[in-house]
């Protein structure tokens, strides 16, 4: 009988059980915060963040294609110099492009009269036609992201062939 909590006539406990109230309140507050953070994370990672990543990847894809086209255009040797490229020793021009787009590797291929960026994500990819002089007869090969990207220029009878190479 000595360990029983004294109760009032209406059945409620007296002042000796009030230590439980602050702990219970804090637990409810923590539970509400955890539920709020979980709901916010689900909303962000379920819709907003992937859409933002895709929009950013499309921007990077555009810039990457433009940089690749500029590098190809700059690698064409000046007419009448007899040299095959800007860098005399190797006959190659190095190209700096991002290693990944949207966290995934990609490749740039030479197709008919353009270059095409191919990416595993269906929303990322494009095509661009470099502005090349008529003496450039062909652009061939492909670049795979993550490697050393080069443009090799071959000069033969006044005509230039450009090759995209990954080392």
C-alpha positions as CSV (number, residue, x, y, z in Angstrom):
1,X,0.0,0.0,0.0
2,X,2.9,2.3,0.6
3,X,4.0,2.3,-3.1
4,X,0.6,3.2,-4.6
5,X,0.1,6.5,-6.2
6,X,-2.5,8.5,-4.3
7,X,-5.5,9.4,-6.5
8,X,-8.1,12.0,-6.1
9,X,-11.8,11.2,-5.9
10,X,-12.3,11.9,-9.6
11,X,-9.7,9.3,-10.6
12,X,-6.9,11.6,-11.7
13,X,-3.4,11.3,-10.2
14,X,-2.1,13.8,-7.8
15,X,1.1,15.9,-8.2
16,X,3.5,13.0,-7.8
17,X,3.1,11.8,-11.4
18,X,3.8,15.1,-13.1
19,X,7.4,14.2,-14.0
20,X,6.0,12.1,-16.9
21,X,4.3,15.1,-18.6
22,X,7.4,16.9,-19.9
23,X,9.0,13.7,-21.2
24,X,5.8,12.8,-23.1
25,X,5.5,16.2,-24.6
26,X,9.1,16.2,-25.8
27,X,8.6,12.8,-27.4
28,X,5.6,14.1,-29.3
29,X,7.6,17.1,-30.4
30,X,10.4,14.9,-31.7
31,X,8.0,12.6,-33.5
32,X,6.4,15.6,-35.3
33,X,9.8,16.9,-36.4
34,X,10.9,13.5,-37.7
35,X,7.6,13.1,-39.6
36,X,8.0,16.6,-41.1
37,X,11.6,15.9,-42.2
38,X,10.6,12.6,-43.7
39,X,7.7,14.1,-45.6
40,X,9.8,17.0,-46.9
41,X,12.6,14.6,-48.0
42,X,10.1,12.4,-49.8
43,X,8.6,15.4,-51.7
44,X,12.0,16.8,-52.6
45,X,13.6,13.5,-53.7
46,X,10.5,12.3,-55.3
47,X,9.9,15.2,-57.7
48,X,11.7,18.5,-57.2
49,X,15.4,17.3,-57.1
50,X,15.2,14.9,-60.1
51,X,13.6,17.6,-62.2
52,X,16.2,20.1,-61.2
53,X,19.0,17.6,-61.9
54,X,17.6,17.0,-65.4
55,X,17.3,20.7,-66.1
56,X,20.8,21.3,-65.0
57,X,22.0,18.3,-67.1
58,X,20.4,19.7,-70.2
59,X,22.2,23.0,-69.6
60,X,25.5,21.2,-69.2
61,X,24.8,19.2,-72.3
62,X,24.3,22.4,-74.3
63,X,27.6,23.9,-73.0
64,X,29.5,20.6,-73.6
65,X,28.3,20.4,-77.2
66,X,29.3,24.0,-77.7
67,X,32.7,23.5,-76.2
68,X,33.2,20.3,-78.3
69,X,32.3,22.1,-81.4
70,X,34.6,25.0,-80.6
71,X,37.5,22.6,-80.0
72,X,36.8,20.8,-83.3
73,X,36.7,24.1,-85.2
74,X,39.9,25.4,-83.5
75,X,41.8,22.2,-84.4
76,X,41.5,22.9,-88.2
77,X,45.0,23.9,-89.4
78,X,45.4,27.2,-91.0
79,X,45.5,26.9,-94.8
80,X,48.9,27.1,-96.5
81,X,50.9,26.4,-93.4
82,X,51.7,22.8,-94.1
83,X,51.2,22.0,-90.4
84,X,48.4,19.6,-89.4
85,X,47.4,21.2,-86.1
86,X,47.9,24.0,-83.6
87,X,50.3,21.8,-81.5
88,X,53.2,21.0,-83.8
89,X,54.8,18.2,-81.9
90,X,51.9,15.7,-81.7
91,X,49.4,16.7,-84.4
92,X,46.7,16.7,-81.7
93,X,44.6,19.2,-79.9
94,X,43.5,18.3,-76.4
95,X,39.9,19.0,-75.4
96,X,38.6,19.6,-71.9
97,X,35.0,18.6,-71.3
98,X,33.1,17.5,-68.1
99,X,33.8,14.0,-67.0
100,X,30.1,13.3,-66.4
101,X,26.7,14.8,-67.0
102,X,24.0,14.1,-64.4
103,X,26.4,11.8,-62.6
104,X,26.7,9.5,-65.6
105,X,29.3,9.1,-68.4
106,X,28.4,10.1,-71.9
107,X,29.9,10.0,-75.4
108,X,30.2,12.4,-78.3
109,X,30.1,10.8,-81.8
110,X,30.8,12.3,-85.2
111,X,27.8,11.7,-87.4
112,X,27.4,12.7,-91.1
113,X,27.9,16.5,-90.8
114,X,27.5,17.0,-87.0
115,X,28.5,15.8,-83.6
116,X,26.0,14.0,-81.3
117,X,26.0,13.8,-77.5
118,X,24.6,10.5,-76.3
119,X,23.7,10.0,-72.6
120,X,21.9,7.2,-70.7
121,X,19.2,9.6,-69.4
122,X,16.5,10.0,-72.1
123,X,16.2,13.8,-71.5
124,X,19.9,14.5,-72.1
125,X,21.5,14.4,-75.5
126,X,21.7,16.6,-78.6
127,X,23.3,17.3,-81.9
128,X,25.3,20.3,-83.1
129,X,26.8,21.1,-86.5
130,X,30.4,22.6,-86.2
131,X,31.2,25.5,-88.6
132,X,34.0,24.0,-90.6
133,X,35.7,25.3,-93.8
134,X,35.0,23.4,-97.0
135,X,38.5,21.8,-97.1
136,X,37.5,19.7,-94.0
137,X,36.2,16.6,-95.8
138,X,35.3,14.5,-92.7
139,X,35.0,14.4,-89.0
140,X,35.1,10.8,-87.6
141,X,35.5,8.9,-84.4
142,X,34.0,9.5,-80.9
143,X,34.9,10.7,-77.5
144,X,34.0,8.9,-74.3
145,X,33.8,11.0,-71.2
146,X,36.3,10.5,-68.4
147,X,39.3,9.9,-70.7
148,X,41.8,12.3,-72.4
149,X,39.9,13.7,-75.3
150,X,41.9,14.7,-78.5
151,X,41.2,16.0,-82.0
152,X,43.7,14.7,-84.6
153,X,43.9,16.6,-87.8
154,X,45.3,14.9,-90.9
155,X,46.2,17.0,-93.9
156,X,46.3,15.3,-97.3
157,X,46.4,17.2,-100.7
158,X,45.0,20.3,-99.1
159,X,42.1,18.5,-97.5
160,X,41.7,18.0,-93.8
161,X,40.2,15.0,-92.0
162,X,39.5,15.4,-88.2
163,X,39.4,12.4,-85.9
164,X,37.9,12.4,-82.4
165,X,40.0,10.2,-80.1
166,X,39.8,9.1,-76.5
167,X,43.0,8.0,-74.8
